[in-house]
Amino acid sequence: MRFPHGDSIVVGLAGPDGQASLWLSPAFATERRELHVAFRAPDRAAVAAVHEAAVRDGVEVLHAPREWPEYHPGYYAVFLRDPDGHNVEAVHHGP
């Protein structure tokens, strides 16, 4: 899957089901910014389980699980900060 993003393209890597499980977007060589890595979750319960494990293990929670309608209806995600300072997301696309 490919989507235009500014002057570049965002690519989603999909399995046999056609659903993207990992999204990649370019960074420029001069940039020193956080990465945003998103992993597809099979359902909302899996997103909640990621959140619960993160809280239990003392991981910084950027955004607790909730629906993000500004992305699209059914976009349900939790956002975490990993030890290297990157934004890691578990997301479910659906009801």
DSSP file (Angstrom, degrees, kcal/mol; ACC not computed):
  #  RESIDUE AA STRUCTURE BP1 BP2  ACC     N-H-->O    O-->H-N    N-H-->O    O-->H-N    TCO  KAPPA ALPHA  PHI   PSI    X-CA   Y-CA   Z-CA
    1    1 A M              0   0    0      0, 0.0    11,-2.7     0, 0.0     2,-0.4   0.000 360.0 360.0 360.0 137.4    0.0    0.0    0.0
    2    2 A R  E     -A   11   0A   0      9,-0.2     9,-0.2     7,-0.0     7,-0.0  -0.991 360.0-178.8-132.9 139.7    1.3    3.5   -0.9
    3    3 A F  E     -A   10   0A   0      7,-2.3     7,-3.0    -2,-0.4     2,-0.1  -1.000  32.1-113.6-135.0 135.4    0.1    6.9    0.1
    4    4 A P  E     -A    9   0A   0      0, 0.0     2,-0.3     0, 0.0     5,-0.2  -0.411  33.2-179.1 -62.5 142.5    1.4   10.3   -0.9
    5    5 A H  E >   -A    8   0A   0      3,-2.7     3,-2.1     1,-0.2     2,-0.2  -0.767  56.6 -61.7-147.6  95.7    2.9   12.2    2.1
    6    6 A G  T 3  S-     0   0    0     -2,-0.3    -1,-0.2     1,-0.3     0, 0.0  -0.480 118.4 -17.7  63.1-126.9    4.2   15.6    1.3
    7    7 A D  T 3  S+     0   0    0     -2,-0.2    -1,-0.3    -3,-0.1     2,-0.2   0.284 135.5  50.4 -91.9   9.8    7.1   15.2   -1.2
    8    8 A S  E <  S-A    5   0A   0     -3,-2.1    -3,-2.7    18,-0.1     2,-0.4  -0.562  81.0-106.2-131.4-166.6    7.4   11.5   -0.3
    9    9 A I  E     -A    4   0A   0     -5,-0.2     2,-0.5    -2,-0.2    -2,-0.0  -0.984  14.2-142.9-131.4 140.4    5.4    8.3    0.0
   10   10 A V  E     -A    3   0A   0     -7,-3.0    -7,-2.3    -2,-0.4     2,-0.4  -0.889  22.4-156.2 -99.0 133.3    4.3    6.3    3.0
   11   11 A V  E     -AB   2  24A   0     13,-2.8    13,-3.3    -2,-0.5     2,-0.5  -0.928   7.0-157.6-116.6 133.4    4.4    2.5    2.5
   12   12 A G  E     - B   0  23A   0    -11,-2.7     2,-0.6    -2,-0.4    11,-0.2  -0.942  13.1-142.9-108.2 127.1    2.4   -0.1    4.3
   13   13 A L  E     - B   0  22A   0      9,-3.5     8,-2.9    -2,-0.5     9,-1.2  -0.792  25.5-168.7 -91.1 123.5    3.7   -3.7    4.3
   14   14 A A  E     - B   0  20A   0     -2,-0.6     6,-0.2     6,-0.3    -2,-0.0  -0.808  13.8-143.0-117.0 151.9    0.8   -6.2    4.1
   15   15 A G    >   -     0   0    0      4,-1.1     3,-2.1    -2,-0.3    -1,-0.1  -0.148  54.5 -67.4 -92.2-165.9    0.5   -9.9    4.5
   16   16 A P  T 3  S+     0   0    0      0, 0.0    -2,-0.0     0, 0.0    -1,-0.0   0.745 130.5  63.1 -59.5 -24.5   -1.7  -12.3    2.6
   17   17 A D  T 3  S-     0   0    0      2,-0.2     3,-0.1     1,-0.1    -3,-0.0   0.554 108.9-122.6 -79.2  -5.4   -4.9  -10.7    4.0
   18   18 A G  S <  S+     0   0    0     -3,-2.1     2,-0.5     1,-0.3    -1,-0.1   0.486  70.7 128.4  79.9   2.2   -4.0   -7.4    2.4
   19   19 A Q        -     0   0    0      1,-0.0    -4,-1.1    21,-0.0    -1,-0.3  -0.810  63.0-120.9 -95.0 126.6   -4.0   -5.5    5.7
   20   20 A A  E     +B   14   0A   0     -2,-0.5    -6,-0.3    -6,-0.2     3,-0.1  -0.468  30.4 177.2 -67.5 130.3   -0.9   -3.4    6.4
   21   21 A S  E    S+     0   0A   0     -8,-2.9    19,-1.0     1,-0.3     2,-0.4   0.624  70.2  32.3-104.9 -21.6    0.9   -4.5    9.6
   22   22 A L  E     -BC  13  39A   0     -9,-1.2    -9,-3.5    17,-0.2     2,-0.4  -0.994  67.6-158.1-141.7 130.6    3.8   -2.1    9.4
   23   23 A W  E     -B   12   0A   0     15,-0.6     2,-0.4    -2,-0.4    15,-0.3  -0.893   7.7-165.9-110.5 138.4    4.0    1.4    8.0
   24   24 A L  E     +B   11   0A   0    -13,-3.3   -13,-2.8    -2,-0.4    13,-0.1  -0.978   8.0 177.4-125.0 136.1    7.2    3.1    6.8
   25   25 A S        -     0   0    0     -2,-0.4   -15,-0.1   -15,-0.2    11,-0.1  -0.987  31.9-105.8-134.6 148.2    7.8    6.7    6.1
   26   26 A P        -     0   0    0      0, 0.0     2,-0.4     0, 0.0   -18,-0.1  -0.305  23.6-162.9 -75.2 153.2   11.0    8.4    5.1
   27   27 A A        -     0   0    0      4,-0.0     2,-0.2    -2,-0.0     8,-0.0  -0.953  26.1-115.6-124.3 150.5   13.2   10.6    7.2
   28   28 A F    >   -     0   0    0     -2,-0.4     3,-2.2     1,-0.1     0, 0.0  -0.599  24.8-114.8 -87.4 150.3   15.8   12.9    5.7
   29   29 A A  T 3  S+     0   0    0      1,-0.3    -1,-0.1    -2,-0.2     0, 0.0   0.773 115.7  52.2 -56.0 -29.4   19.5   12.3    6.5
   30   30 A T  T 3  S+     0   0    0      2,-0.0    -1,-0.3     0, 0.0     2,-0.2   0.583  89.5 101.9 -84.9  -8.6   19.8   15.6    8.3
   31   31 A E    <   -     0   0    0     -3,-2.2     2,-0.2     1,-0.1    -4,-0.0  -0.543  44.9-176.5 -81.2 140.3   16.7   14.9   10.6
   32   32 A R        +     0   0    0     -2,-0.2     2,-0.3     2,-0.0    -1,-0.1  -0.641  39.6 128.2-128.4  72.2   17.2   13.8   14.1
   33   33 A R        -     0   0    0     -2,-0.2    53,-0.0     1,-0.1    -2,-0.0  -0.779  62.3 -81.5-125.9 168.6   13.6   13.2   15.2
   34   34 A E        -     0   0    0     -2,-0.3     2,-0.3    51,-0.1    52,-0.1  -0.283  40.4-126.3 -65.7 152.6   11.6   10.4   16.8
   35   35 A L        -     0   0    0      2,-0.0    52,-2.7    -8,-0.0     2,-0.5  -0.688  11.2-145.0 -91.4 153.9   10.3    7.6   14.7
   36   36 A H  E     - d   0  87A   0     -2,-0.3     2,-0.5    50,-0.2    52,-0.2  -0.969  20.0-177.8-120.5 112.7    6.7    6.6   14.7
   37   37 A V  E     - d   0  88A   0     50,-2.6    52,-3.1    -2,-0.5     2,-0.4  -0.950   4.7-166.9-114.5 126.2    6.2    2.9   14.5
   38   38 A A  E     - d   0  89A   0     -2,-0.5   -15,-0.6   -15,-0.3     2,-0.4  -0.946   3.9-165.0-118.1 133.5    2.6    1.4   14.3
   39   39 A F  E     -Cd  22  90A   0     50,-2.9    52,-2.6    -2,-0.4     2,-0.3  -0.955  24.2-121.7-115.7 133.6    1.7   -2.2   14.8
   40   40 A R  E     - d   0  91A   0    -19,-1.0    52,-0.2    -2,-0.4   -19,-0.0  -0.571  24.0-154.9 -76.1 131.4   -1.7   -3.5   13.8
   41   41 A A        -     0   0    0     50,-3.7    52,-0.4    -2,-0.3     3,-0.1  -0.821  17.7-131.5-103.7 145.8   -3.7   -5.2   16.6
   42   42 A P  S    S-     0   0    0      0, 0.0     2,-0.3     0, 0.0    -1,-0.1   0.746  82.2 -11.9 -71.0 -21.7   -6.4   -7.8   15.8
   43   43 A D  S  > S-     0   0    0      1,-0.1     4,-1.4    52,-0.0     3,-0.4  -0.964  76.7 -88.5-164.2 175.1   -9.0   -6.1   18.1
   44   44 A R  H  > S+     0   0    0     -2,-0.3     4,-2.5     1,-0.2     5,-0.2   0.831 120.1  62.0 -64.9 -32.7   -9.5   -3.5   20.8
   45   45 A A  H  > S+     0   0    0      1,-0.2     4,-2.3     2,-0.2    -1,-0.2   0.878 101.9  51.5 -62.0 -36.9   -8.7   -6.0   23.5
   46   46 A A  H  > S+     0   0    0     -3,-0.4     4,-2.1     2,-0.2    -1,-0.2   0.891 108.7  50.6 -66.9 -39.1   -5.2   -6.4   22.1
   47   47 A V  H  X S+     0   0    0     -4,-1.4     4,-2.1     1,-0.2    -2,-0.2   0.927 111.4  48.8 -61.7 -44.5   -4.7   -2.6   22.2
   48   48 A A  H  X S+     0   0    0     -4,-2.5     4,-2.8     1,-0.2    -2,-0.2   0.881 108.7  53.6 -62.6 -38.7   -5.9   -2.6   25.8
   49   49 A A  H  X S+     0   0    0     -4,-2.3     4,-2.4     2,-0.2    -1,-0.2   0.886 107.4  50.6 -65.1 -38.7   -3.5   -5.5   26.6
   50   50 A V  H  X S+     0   0    0     -4,-2.1     4,-2.3     2,-0.2    -1,-0.2   0.931 112.2  48.0 -62.0 -44.8   -0.6   -3.5   25.2
   51   51 A H  H  X S+     0   0    0     -4,-2.1     4,-2.6     2,-0.2     5,-0.2   0.932 111.4  49.4 -61.3 -47.3   -1.6   -0.5   27.3
   52   52 A E  H  X S+     0   0    0     -4,-2.8     4,-2.4     1,-0.2    -1,-0.2   0.906 112.3  47.9 -60.9 -42.7   -1.9   -2.7   30.5
   53   53 A A  H  X S+     0   0    0     -4,-2.4     4,-2.0     2,-0.2    -1,-0.2   0.895 111.5  51.1 -65.0 -40.0    1.5   -4.3   29.9
   54   54 A A  H  <>S+     0   0    0     -4,-2.3     5,-2.8     2,-0.2     4,-0.4   0.933 111.9  45.9 -63.2 -46.3    3.1   -0.9   29.3
   55   55 A V  H ><5S+     0   0    0     -4,-2.6     3,-1.3     1,-0.2    -2,-0.2   0.929 112.2  51.6 -62.1 -45.3    1.6    0.6   32.5
   56   56 A R  H 3<5S+     0   0    0     -4,-2.4    -1,-0.2     1,-0.3    -2,-0.2   0.867 113.3  44.9 -58.9 -37.6    2.7   -2.5   34.5
   57   57 A D  T 3<5S-     0   0    0     -4,-2.0    -1,-0.3    -5,-0.2    -2,-0.2   0.353 117.0-109.8 -93.4   6.2    6.2   -2.2   33.2
   58   58 A G  T < 5 +     0   0    0     -3,-1.3     2,-0.2    -4,-0.4    -3,-0.2   0.710  59.8 159.2  78.1  20.6    6.6    1.5   33.7
   59   59 A V      < -     0   0    0     -5,-2.8     2,-0.4    -6,-0.2    -1,-0.2  -0.542  49.2-105.5 -75.8 141.5    6.6    2.5   30.0
   60   60 A E  E     -E   81   0A   0     21,-0.6    21,-2.3    -2,-0.2     2,-0.7  -0.539  31.1-148.0 -68.9 123.9    5.6    6.1   29.3
   61   61 A V  E     -E   80   0A   0     -2,-0.4    19,-0.3    19,-0.2     3,-0.2  -0.854  16.8-177.4 -95.5 117.9    2.1    6.3   27.9
   62   62 A L  E    S+     0   0A   0     17,-2.0     2,-0.3    -2,-0.7    18,-0.2   0.897  77.9   4.2 -79.3 -43.5    1.7    9.2   25.4
   63   63 A H  E    S-E   79   0A   0     16,-1.9    16,-2.3     3,-0.0    -1,-0.3  -0.946  76.8-132.0-145.8 120.7   -2.0    8.5   24.8
   64   64 A A  E     -     0   0A   0     -2,-0.3    13,-0.2    -3,-0.2   -16,-0.1  -0.219  52.6 -68.3 -63.5 161.4   -4.1    5.9   26.5
   65   65 A P  E    S+     0   0A   0      0, 0.0     2,-0.3     0, 0.0    13,-0.2  -0.267  76.7 132.6 -57.1 132.7   -6.3    3.7   24.3
   66   66 A R  E     -E   77   0A   0     11,-1.5    11,-2.2    -3,-0.1     2,-0.3  -0.967  58.5 -84.7-166.5 168.1   -9.1    5.6   22.6
   67   67 A E  E     -E   76   0A   0     -2,-0.3     9,-0.3     9,-0.2     3,-0.1  -0.652  29.8-156.6 -82.1 141.2  -10.8    6.0   19.3
   68   68 A W    >>  +     0   0    0      7,-3.5     3,-1.9    -2,-0.3     4,-1.3  -0.758  16.5 173.9-117.6  79.7   -9.2    8.6   17.0
   69   69 A P  T 34 S+     0   0    0      0, 0.0    -1,-0.1     0, 0.0     7,-0.1   0.708  72.8  72.3 -65.1 -18.7  -12.0    9.7   14.6
   70   70 A E  T 34 S+     0   0    0      1,-0.2    -2,-0.0     2,-0.1    -3,-0.0   0.740 103.5  42.2 -68.1 -19.6   -9.8   12.4   13.1
   71   71 A Y  T <4 S-     0   0    0     -3,-1.9    -1,-0.2     1,-0.3     0, 0.0   0.915 135.9 -56.5 -86.2 -56.0   -7.8    9.5   11.4
   72   72 A H    ><  -     0   0    0     -4,-1.3     3,-1.9     3,-0.1    -1,-0.3  -0.874  64.8 -72.7-176.3 157.3  -10.9    7.4   10.4
   73   73 A P  T 3  S+     0   0    0      0, 0.0     3,-0.1     0, 0.0    -3,-0.0  -0.336 119.6  22.4 -58.2 135.1  -13.9    5.9   12.1
   74   74 A G  T 3  S+     0   0    0      1,-0.3    20,-2.0    19,-0.1     2,-0.9   0.453  80.3 142.2  87.2   1.2  -12.9    2.8   14.1
   75   75 A Y  E <   + F   0  93A   0     -3,-1.9    -7,-3.5    18,-0.2     2,-0.5  -0.682  24.9 174.5 -77.8 107.2   -9.2    3.9   14.5
   76   76 A Y  E     +EF  67  92A   0     16,-2.5    16,-3.0    -2,-0.9     2,-0.3  -0.970   9.6 153.2-122.4 120.1   -8.5    2.7   18.0
   77   77 A A  E     -EF  66  91A   0    -11,-2.2   -11,-1.5    -2,-0.5     2,-0.4  -0.959  37.6-146.1-149.1 159.4   -5.0    3.1   19.3
   78   78 A V  E     - F   0  90A   0     12,-1.9    12,-1.9    -2,-0.3     2,-0.4  -0.969  20.7-151.9-121.5 143.2   -2.6    3.5   22.2
   79   79 A F  E     +EF  63  89A   0    -16,-2.3   -17,-2.0    -2,-0.4   -16,-1.9  -0.971  16.6 179.3-121.1 131.5    0.7    5.5   21.8
   80   80 A L  E     -EF  61  88A   0      8,-3.1     8,-2.8    -2,-0.4     2,-0.5  -0.838  27.5-125.7-127.3 161.1    3.8    4.7   23.9
   81   81 A R  E     -EF  60  87A   0    -21,-2.3   -21,-0.6    -2,-0.3     6,-0.2  -0.951  27.7-147.5-107.6 122.0    7.3    6.1   24.2
   82   82 A D    >   -     0   0    0      4,-2.7     3,-2.4    -2,-0.5   -22,-0.0  -0.331  33.9 -94.1 -82.8 172.0   10.0    3.5   23.8
   83   83 A P  T 3  S+     0   0    0      0, 0.0    -1,-0.1     0, 0.0    -2,-0.0   0.739 126.2  54.5 -60.2 -22.7   13.4    3.6   25.7
   84   84 A D  T 3  S-     0   0    0      2,-0.1    -2,-0.0     0, 0.0    -3,-0.0   0.404 123.4-103.2 -90.0   2.8   15.0    5.3   22.7
   85   85 A G  S <  S+     0   0    0     -3,-2.4     2,-0.2     1,-0.3   -51,-0.1   0.572  74.1 140.8  91.2   9.9   12.4    8.1   22.7
   86   86 A H        -     0   0    0    -52,-0.1    -4,-2.7     1,-0.1     2,-0.7  -0.533  56.0-115.4 -89.5 155.4   10.4    6.8   19.7
   87   87 A N  E     -dF  36  81A   0    -52,-2.7   -50,-2.6    -6,-0.2     2,-0.5  -0.797  33.3-171.5 -90.1 114.7    6.6    6.8   19.4
   88   88 A V  E     -dF  37  80A   0     -8,-2.8    -8,-3.1    -2,-0.7     2,-0.4  -0.938   3.5-168.1-114.1 130.1    5.2    3.2   19.3
   89   89 A E  E     -dF  38  79A   0    -52,-3.1   -50,-2.9    -2,-0.5     2,-0.5  -0.931  18.5-160.9-122.3 137.5    1.6    2.6   18.5
   90   90 A A  E     -dF  39  78A   0    -12,-1.9   -12,-1.9    -2,-0.4     2,-0.4  -0.988  29.0-178.4-109.8 125.4   -0.7   -0.4   18.7
   91   91 A V  E     -dF  40  77A   0    -52,-2.6   -50,-3.7    -2,-0.5     2,-0.5  -0.971  23.8-160.7-134.0 139.6   -3.7    0.2   16.5
   92   92 A H  E     - F   0  76A   0    -16,-3.0   -16,-2.5    -2,-0.4     2,-0.8  -0.978  11.0-154.7-114.9 130.3   -6.9   -1.6   15.6
   93   93 A H  E     + F   0  75A   0     -2,-0.5   -18,-0.2   -52,-0.4   -19,-0.1  -0.875  60.1  47.3-104.7 100.9   -8.8   -0.5   12.4
   94   94 A G              0   0    0    -20,-2.0    -2,-0.1    -2,-0.8   -51,-0.0  -0.951 360.0 360.0 158.2-175.9  -12.4   -1.5   12.8
   95   95 A P              0   0    0      0, 0.0   -21,-0.1     0, 0.0   -20,-0.1   0.501 360.0 360.0 -68.5 360.0  -15.4   -1.4   15.1
